[in-house]
Amino acid sequence: MEDGGRQIDEEIDLEEGLEDEGFDYEGGGGSQYEHYRFVADPNQGLMRVDRFVVEHVAHTSRTKVQEAADAGNILINGVAVKSSTKVKPGDVITVMMSYPRREEEIIPEDIPIDIVYEDDDVLVVNKAAGMCVHPGFGNMTGTLVNALAYHLRGLPMFADKADMRPGLVHRIDKDTSGLLVVAKTESAKMDLAAQFFKKTTERTYVALVWGTPDPKNGTIVGNIGRSVRDRKVMDVYPEDSGIGKHAVTHYETIEPISYVSLVRCRLETGRTHQIRAHMRHIGHPLFADAHYGGDVVLRGQNNGQYRQFVGNLLRDFHRQALHAQTLGFRHPRTGEMMRFGSEIASDMTECIERWRKYAMSI
């Protein structure tokens, strides 16, 4: 789906990289199959196509992309181009290979899910931490989509077992708990996707971060793009850099607790790892977030007792301290504004309580 020259489901980032596809560079001659297609944003600044593809396809390298371009596998508007060719606003970039995309099927699984609301058009779930939203390379079972394929097995949208993301219009990370809306019909999916694209949905998260932000309430603005050092994480880039996607996070400090703080974040945009990257960018990584530097002692006393306390917490709570607490959207059929809330997940609540008890003891 596209709107205004951009993919309307842009929040769902590709998780299969060119290396995962097993790139076999056989440019020239024979059949070619489309593996990826992107439409450059109308506001896209001039950018080399190799960098563009690296930013849009996870788990790949610039070298791999350049090799693909040399083999004639990278096209702009249907024409094979060099890796140095510049992408312009509205360009259609495709990655072609000499073999068809790997075909996988969704396996319906009877996995319990916490359904907060359901009608004929939408379903709102409270996702548990540790559950992937949709299948990806090397992770084809045990996901929310597998559970939905079983729960909604009578619906046409979930009959196509080759669709890895049926009904999804946004996502939350595997180790983030909280609310997610799923469309049950094609018309509902288009309507909800448009709402996310136009930024008219309402979403707040609760995070436990290292330290106390200064100012305690504020707005973080900075492009989110894949790190050049580690493709598994995102970095924050200047707005005028032409790197990454525009991202805005509003935050307010709810409760300072010793050397950590409970913070509420409201998303204006929805980029991959947005809160995790933005909070690290201002010097306050999420507690226990191994990918963003929050799984070590970043604040506090330099003594053995304190370090043991933090070590015990990290041993017992080994995910980023982030919960998608509220979700609001207009119902795709009635237009009624729907708002939902959820309690902070129990493991995160326990972690917060242990910090509170520690704060009272010092």
C-alpha positions in Angstrom: 0.0 0.0 0.0 1.2 3.4 -0.8 0.1 7.0 -0.2 1.8 10.1 -1.4 4.7 8.1 -2.9 5.6 6.4 0.4 4.8 2.9 1.7 1.8 3.4 4.0 2.9 0.5 6.3 6.3 2.1 6.7 6.4 1.2 10.4 6.8 -2.5 9.5 10.4 -2.6 8.6 11.8 -5.4 6.5 13.5 -8.0 8.7 15.0 -10.1 6.0 18.3 -8.8 4.7 20.1 -9.4 1.4 22.6 -11.7 3.2 19.7 -13.7 4.6 18.3 -14.1 1.1 21.6 -15.8 0.1 22.5 -13.3 -2.6 23.7 -15.1 -5.7 25.0 -12.4 -8.0 24.2 -13.6 -11.5 23.5 -10.4 -13.3 22.6 -10.3 -17.0 20.5 -12.9 -18.8 17.8 -15.2 -17.5 14.7 -14.5 -15.4 14.8 -12.1 -12.6 12.5 -11.9 -9.6 11.6 -8.9 -7.6 12.6 -9.2 -3.9 12.2 -5.7 -2.7 10.4 -2.5 -3.9 10.6 0.9 -2.4 9.2 4.3 -3.4 11.4 7.2 -2.3 9.7 9.7 -0.1 8.6 13.0 -1.8 10.8 14.8 0.7 13.7 12.4 0.1 17.0 14.3 -0.4 19.5 13.1 -3.0 21.1 9.8 -1.7 23.3 7.2 -3.2 21.2 4.1 -4.1 23.5 1.7 -2.2 23.0 3.7 1.0 19.3 3.9 0.4 19.0 0.2 0.1 21.1 -0.5 3.1 18.9 1.9 5.2 15.7 0.1 4.0 16.8 -3.6 4.2 17.9 -4.9 7.6 20.8 -7.2 8.2 22.8 -6.4 5.0 25.9 -4.5 4.3 26.9 -1.8 1.8 29.4 -4.1 0.2 26.7 -6.6 -0.5 24.5 -4.0 -2.0 27.3 -2.7 -4.2 28.0 -6.2 -5.4 24.3 -6.5 -6.3 24.4 -3.2 -8.2 27.5 -4.3 -10.1 25.6 -7.5 -11.1 22.7 -5.4 -12.4 20.3 -6.4 -9.6 19.5 -2.8 -8.3 17.1 -0.9 -10.5 15.7 2.7 -10.3 12.5 3.1 -12.3 13.1 -0.2 -14.0 16.7 0.6 -15.2 19.7 -1.1 -13.7 22.0 1.4 -12.1 25.4 1.8 -10.5 25.7 1.8 -6.7 26.7 5.5 -6.8 23.5 6.6 -8.7 21.5 9.1 -6.7 17.9 8.3 -5.6 15.5 11.2 -6.2 12.0 11.9 -4.7 9.4 9.6 -6.1 11.9 7.1 -7.6 10.9 3.4 -7.5 13.9 1.3 -6.3 13.7 -2.5 -6.8 16.1 -5.3 -5.9 15.9 -8.1 -8.4 17.4 -11.6 -8.1 17.9 -14.6 -10.3 15.6 -16.8 -8.1 12.2 -16.3 -6.6 11.7 -15.1 -3.0 11.8 -17.7 -0.4 8.3 -19.0 0.1 7.2 -19.6 3.6 3.8 -20.4 5.1 2.2 -19.1 8.3 1.5 -22.0 10.6 -1.7 -21.4 12.7 -0.8 -22.1 16.3 -3.1 -22.3 19.3 -1.1 -19.8 21.4 -3.0 -17.9 24.2 -3.3 -14.2 23.5 -4.6 -11.4 25.7 -7.5 -9.9 23.7 -8.5 -6.5 25.1 -11.2 -5.7 22.5 -12.6 -7.4 19.4 -15.4 -6.8 16.9 -15.9 -7.6 13.2 -13.3 -5.1 12.0 -10.5 -4.9 14.5 -8.9 -6.7 17.4 -6.7 -5.1 20.1 -4.3 -7.3 21.9 -2.0 -6.8 24.9 1.2 -8.5 23.7 3.4 -10.3 26.1 7.1 -9.5 26.2 9.2 -12.1 24.5 6.7 -12.7 21.7 7.6 -11.6 18.1 4.8 -9.8 16.3 5.3 -11.5 13.0 7.5 -14.3 11.5 10.9 -13.5 10.0 14.0 -15.3 8.9 14.8 -18.1 11.3 11.7 -17.3 13.4 8.6 -18.8 11.7 6.7 -20.0 14.7 5.5 -18.8 18.1 4.7 -15.3 16.9 1.6 -13.2 17.4 0.7 -13.7 13.7 0.9 -17.5 14.2 -1.6 -17.1 17.1 -3.8 -14.7 15.1 -3.8 -17.2 12.2 -5.4 -19.7 14.5 -7.7 -17.4 16.3 -9.0 -15.8 13.1 -8.6 -18.8 10.8 -12.1 -18.4 9.4 -11.4 -14.9 7.9 -10.3 -14.4 4.3 -7.4 -12.1 5.3 -5.9 -14.9 7.4 -6.4 -17.6 4.8 -3.4 -16.5 2.7 -0.7 -18.4 4.6 2.0 -16.8 2.5 1.3 -13.3 3.9 3.8 -12.9 6.8 1.9 -9.8 8.2 -1.8 -10.3 7.8 -3.8 -7.5 9.5 -0.7 -5.7 10.8 -0.5 -1.9 10.5 2.1 -1.3 13.2 4.3 -3.4 15.4 6.1 -3.3 18.8 9.4 -5.0 19.5 9.7 -8.6 20.6 10.7 -7.7 24.2 8.3 -4.7 24.5 5.0 -5.5 26.1 1.7 -3.8 25.5 -1.1 -2.8 23.1 -1.3 -3.5 19.4 -4.3 -3.2 17.0 -4.9 -5.7 14.3 -7.2 -5.3 11.3 -9.6 -8.2 10.5 -10.6 -7.0 7.0 -8.8 -5.5 4.0 -10.8 -2.3 4.3 -10.0 -2.0 8.0 -6.3 -2.5 7.3 -6.3 0.2 4.7 -8.1 2.7 7.0 -5.9 2.0 10.0 -2.7 2.1 7.9 -3.8 5.5 6.6 -4.3 6.7 10.2 -0.8 5.6 11.3 0.7 7.1 8.1 -1.1 10.5 8.8 0.0 10.3 12.5 -3.6 10.6 13.8 -3.3 7.7 16.1 -2.5 8.1 19.8 0.2 6.0 21.5 1.9 6.3 24.8 4.6 4.1 26.3 6.0 3.8 29.8 9.7 3.3 30.1 12.2 2.9 33.0 15.3 4.8 32.0 18.7 5.4 33.6 19.0 8.8 35.3 16.5 11.6 35.2 16.1 13.6 32.0 16.9 17.3 32.1 14.5 18.9 31.4 12.2 16.5 33.0 9.6 17.0 30.2 10.5 17.6 26.6 10.6 16.6 22.9 13.2 14.7 21.1 13.5 15.3 17.3 16.0 13.4 15.2 16.0 11.1 12.2 16.1 7.4 13.0 18.2 5.3 10.7 20.2 2.1 10.9 23.6 2.3 12.7 26.6 2.0 10.4 28.4 0.2 13.2 25.7 -2.4 14.1 22.8 -3.1 11.7 20.7 -4.5 14.5 20.2 -1.1 16.1 19.2 2.3 15.1 21.0 5.6 15.5 19.8 9.2 15.6 20.9 11.5 12.8 20.4 15.3 12.3 17.2 16.4 10.6 19.0 17.8 7.6 21.4 14.9 7.2 19.3 13.0 4.6 19.9 9.9 6.7 17.0 7.9 8.2 13.4 9.0 8.7 12.0 11.9 10.6 11.1 11.0 14.1 9.5 12.8 17.1 9.1 11.6 20.7 7.5 13.6 23.4 8.4 12.5 27.0 7.5 13.4 30.5 9.1 12.2 33.7 6.5 10.5 35.9 8.7 9.5 38.8 12.4 9.8 39.6 13.4 6.7 41.5 17.0 6.9 42.8 19.3 6.4 39.8 16.5 5.6 37.3 13.2 7.3 36.3 9.8 6.3 35.2 9.1 8.2 31.9 6.0 8.4 29.7 6.7 8.7 26.0 4.2 9.8 23.4 5.0 8.9 19.8 4.3 11.4 17.1 6.0 9.1 14.6 6.5 5.4 14.7 10.0 4.4 13.7 11.9 1.1 14.5 13.3 1.3 18.0 12.3 5.0 18.2 12.0 5.4 21.9 15.0 3.2 22.6 17.2 5.2 20.2 15.9 8.6 21.2 16.3 8.0 24.9 19.8 6.8 24.4 20.5 9.8 22.3 19.7 12.2 25.2 21.8 10.1 27.6 19.1 8.0 29.2 19.0 4.5 27.8 16.2 2.2 28.8 17.0 0.1 31.8 18.2 -3.5 30.9 18.2 -2.6 27.1 21.2 -4.7 26.0 21.2 -3.4 22.4 21.2 0.3 23.5 23.7 0.2 26.4 21.2 0.0 29.3 22.3 -3.4 30.6 25.2 -2.0 32.6 25.5 0.3 35.6 25.2 3.8 34.2 24.3 5.8 37.3 24.7 5.4 41.0 27.2 4.5 43.7 30.5 2.9 43.0 30.3 0.1 45.6 29.8 -3.6 45.6 26.5 -3.7 47.3 24.9 -1.3 44.8 26.4 -3.1 41.9 25.2 -6.4 43.2 21.7 -5.0 43.5 21.7 -3.8 39.9 23.3 -7.1 38.8 20.5 -9.1 40.4 17.9 -6.9 38.8 19.5 -7.3 35.3 19.6 -11.1 35.9 15.9 -11.2 36.8 14.7 -8.6 34.3 16.5 -9.2 31.0 14.6 -7.0 28.5 14.2 -3.4 27.8 11.9 -1.7 30.3 9.3 -0.6 27.9 5.5 -1.1 27.8 3.0 0.2 25.2 0.4 1.5 27.7 -2.2 3.3 25.7 -3.5 3.2 22.1 -6.1 5.3 20.4 -7.5 5.3 16.8 -10.7 6.0 15.0 -12.8 2.9 14.3 -12.4 2.1 10.6 -16.1 1.5 10.1 -17.9 3.8 12.5 -15.3 6.6 12.8 -15.7 6.5 16.6 -12.6 7.4 18.6 -11.4 4.2 20.4 -9.0 4.5 23.3 -7.5 1.6 25.2 -5.1 1.3 28.2 -3.2 -1.6 29.8 -1.5 -2.2 33.1 2.3 -2.2 33.0 3.5 -5.8 32.5 4.1 -7.7 35.8 7.8 -8.3 35.3 8.4 -4.6 34.7 6.2 -3.6 37.6 8.3 -5.9 39.9 11.5 -4.3 38.6 10.1 -0.8 39.3 9.1 -1.8 42.8 12.5 -3.2 43.6 14.0 0.2 42.6 11.5 2.0 44.8 12.5 -0.2 47.8 16.2 0.4 47.1 15.5 4.2 46.9 13.8 4.1 50.3 16.8 2.3 51.8 19.5 4.9 51.0 
